[in-house]
């Protein structure tokens, strides 16, 4: 996951924020999976579809389809618990977050934001330019998602620590500093009049209640 985060940053810095944005969809899915493990809600077998497939007869292709269906079922359940009807978030926040989620699908599955940018360039006579198209709104989409995802990852990092492993006060200070930085970024986006920062804040504070003293708990 950390390498994928780095890959999105490289794409953004090189002038391809929407390609980085599309890759962030994979990071989001991984974050949601880790959230379920951190909350001891699902084991690896259920999350990856191995549990049902291991007791399912049939051909190899039938077992693979069963695994895929089980993964999709787990993903839908996790999504509902974090940002959907089972989340306990306000209806307004759910609507904003689900709309934010829809934007991911628009770019990830058909690259429509990229297409719209290219069509806009064509109308402005910029098609003779070889290289990335610089659009502030595309950068803003990437940065907003980046802050949200990286903040969730920060909250989850302590959950990979074994209980007997002590990271120390210096590590905790660095964690606290990053926590403050992400919060300030979120507040800064809100000050610009953006709608999504406050729903993101509600979701992170309510669903990602992990601090630097947290440690890994084996799923039951």
N, C-alpha and C positions, 0 to 999 in steps of 0.2 A: 504494500500500500504506500509506503513512504517513497519508493522509487516512482510510483505512478504520480504521486503529488509533485515530485521533482520534474517529471516529464511534462506535466501541465504547465508548470512555471516556465520551463524552457520554451515551450510553444508560445506562451503569452509574451515573453520578453522578445522573442524573435519576430513578433508581429502576427501571430496566429492565435488570438485569444479564443475564437470560437471552436477551433480544433481542441484547444485545451479544455474548453467548457464541455465539449462532448465527452472527453475522457474523464471529466469529473463525475460523470454519471456512474462509472464503474467504482470510483472511490466512494460515492454515496452508498451504493449497494453494500460495499465491504464494511463501511461504518455502521450501517444498520444491522448487519450480521453480528459484528462485534458487540453492539449494544445488547442484542439478545443473549449473547454468551455472558457478558458482564452482569446482566440481571438474572443470570441463572434460570432463564426462561426456556431455553432450548439447548439440547446437546448437539454436538457436531453431526451425529448420525441423522438427526431430524433436519438440521439446517441444510445439509448437503444431499439429502434424499437417500442416504445409505440404509437407514433404519428400516423403512418399508420395503426397499428393494431386496434386502438380504433375506426376507421371508417370502418374497414374491416369486412364484414359479414362472414358467414360460421361457421364451427364447431370450437371447442376449439383447436384441433390439427392444423387446417388450420390457425387459428390466430397465434398460436405459431410459425408455419413455416414462416408466414409473418413477424413476429417480428424478427426471426433469419435472414431472408433474408435482412431486413431493416438494422439490425446491421452490417451485412457483407458489405452492400453497403456503409454505413457510414465509416466503418473502412478502406475500400479500398480508399475512397475519402481522408480521413485524411492522410493515408500513402503516397498517391500521392502528397499531398500538402507539406508534411514534407521532404520526401526523394526521391520522384518520379518525374515524368515528369512535374507536376504542381508546383514543389518546387521552381524553379528559380535557383537551385544550378547548378554548372558546371557539364557537362556530366561526367567528370572524377570522381567527388565526388559522383554523383548518382550511378555510376557503383560500386565504392568501398563500398558504404553504402548498396546497394542492395545485393552485395556479402556477406557482413557482416550479412545481414538479412537472407540470405539463410543458413548460418551456424547455426543460431538459429533453423531453421526448421529441419535441419539434426539431431540435438540432441533432440529437443522437441518431434518430432513425432515418431521416431524409436530408439532413443538412440544410434545412429550409432557411435558417437565419443567414447561413453562408451564401445560399442562392440569392436571397433578397439583397444582400450586400453587393453581390456581383452584378445583379440587375440594376441596382442604383448606380454603380460605377459606370455601367454601359450607358445609362441615360445621361450621365455627366461627362461622357467622352473619355473615361479613364482606362479603357480596356488596353491601351497601348503600354500601360505600366506593368512591368514584370515584377512580381513580388507581392507582399501582403498589402491589403487595403486597410488603411488606418481609420478606424471608426471609434469614436469615444464611447458610444453606447455598447459596442461589443466588449471593449475593455472593462466597462462598468459591470456588465453581466458576469464576466469572469471574476473580477475582484470581489464582488458581492458573494458569489458562490464560494470562492476561495476562503474568505474570512469565516463563513459559516462552517464549511467542512473542516478547516484546520482547527477551529475552536472545538468542534465535536471530537476530533482526533486527540487534541490536548486533554480533554476530559477523560478520554478512554485509555490514554497511555498508562496511568497507574494500574489499570486493571490487568495488564500483562505481567505485572511484577509478582513474583512468588512471595508469600508471606514472610519467609525467612530472609529475604533479600532486602537489606536496608539501603536506600539511596542517599540518605543523609540530608542535613539542613540546607546545604548549598544547592542540591538538586531541587528541593522544595522552593527555595527562593527564586530559582529560574522558572519553575512552573508557575509560581504566583505572578511573576513579571509578565510572562506570556499571557496568562489569564487576563491581567489588567489591560494588556495591549489589545487583545481581541475585543474586550468590552468597550474600550475607547473607540476602536474602529467601528463597531456596531452603532455606538452613540453618534459618531460622526456621520455615518450614512443616514441615520434618522434625522439629524439636523439639516441635511440637504433636502428633506421633505420626502424621502423614499418611504414607501409603504411597508416593504418587506422586513426591515430590521427589527421592528418591535415583535412581529410574529416569530421571527427567528429567535429572539431573546426569550420569549415565553416558552418556546419549545425546548431550547437548550437548558434553561433553568429548571424546567419541570421534568424533562425526560432524561437529561444527562447529569444527574446529581452525583458525579464522581469527583472526588478531590485527590490531592497528592498522597493522602494516607491510605487510599484504596489499594487492594491487592487482588491477585487472580484467585477466583474460587472455582473449583472443578465443577462443571455442570453435572447435575444428577440425572 
